[in-house]
């Protein structure tokens, strides 16, 4: 208003934002509680994500503060690592050929779906591939933006898939029997746990500055805690309230990405994105069934190990639904490192293949697929 001074306008804006945050958190807690009452797995994660999607798509400009999300990544890493044991290192070392084979198969499937997206919708080749690669969603968006691809379309493809993966794997994992490896041998929790576990999570604030390491905010605390756990030095446990907060923050981060601007810019692509997402999830589930047939993994663990989502969300669902967390983390980590570390090189290499010839494209109206400068 014309008669207000800057301090009054600032105060009014702060009050309005505080009210929005209160409403968002209330909705997230309410939805999580509702899902918890029906014993839906990963209820805090799903409740927060659904609330975030509703607020983001309705035009809210709320964003999870960067430090809060980084701390949530660190806490997720510690939480995941506390499920490890000394026997895990042996299992991972024995299964490395299978880990690489499954990673390669998943990447071939993702690339094929990206190629089809380019043929059908006309979005550029690199956007189609970056949007289809099952790595760290945030990392794929950042890499695409740095490479000059339209990060908005990549974000839509990545976050629609991530939300769909969370919903689908949580639902199907809840219907399958628990893994016999889910119940780890009882171990005494260290008296240092209430201090050491949050301290390891806080390292994420420093680790995230390591730009060359993908998802460093989660991986550094995970690696440090995994060493402590896998060597049998100490057994840690995250405080329950921090676990709930971790689920909630990650869910809000994913949900709030579905802004009105993102959806409005690429609204006509949503049917194709949904079809490609369902196809990738279904084919990945098929790879999971192959993994189940070839190994002694239970069906739930095999499906989660092949799920095309971000490592922290799939691992959290694995813990919540009592799968073999160690196996899930092993498969997801190998794929994540392959995609994030070698993704740009692979995309550049794939762009030189003759299969991208315009003569092979299915006629479709082409959206703008590069960021305007």
Buried (B, 14 or more C-beta within 10 A) or exposed (E): EEEEEEEEEEEEEEEEEEEBEEBBBEBBBEBBEEBBEEEBBBBBBBBBBBBBBBBBBEEBEBBBEEEBBBBBBBBBBBBBBBBBBEEBBEBBEEBEEBBEBBBEBBBEBBBBBBBBBBBBBBBBBBBBBBBBBBBBBBBBBBBBBEBEBBBBBBBBBBBBBBBBBBBBBBBBBBEBEBBEBBEBEEBEBBEEBBEBBBEBBBBBBEBBEEEEBBBBBBBBBBBBBBEBBBEEEBBBBBEEEBBBBBBBBBBBBBBBBBBEEBBEBBEEBEEBBEBBBEBBBEBBBBBBEBBBEEBEBBBBBBBBBBBBBBBBBBBBBBBBBBBBBBBBBBBBBBBBBBBBBEBBEBBEEBEEEEEBEEEEBEEBEEBEBEBEE
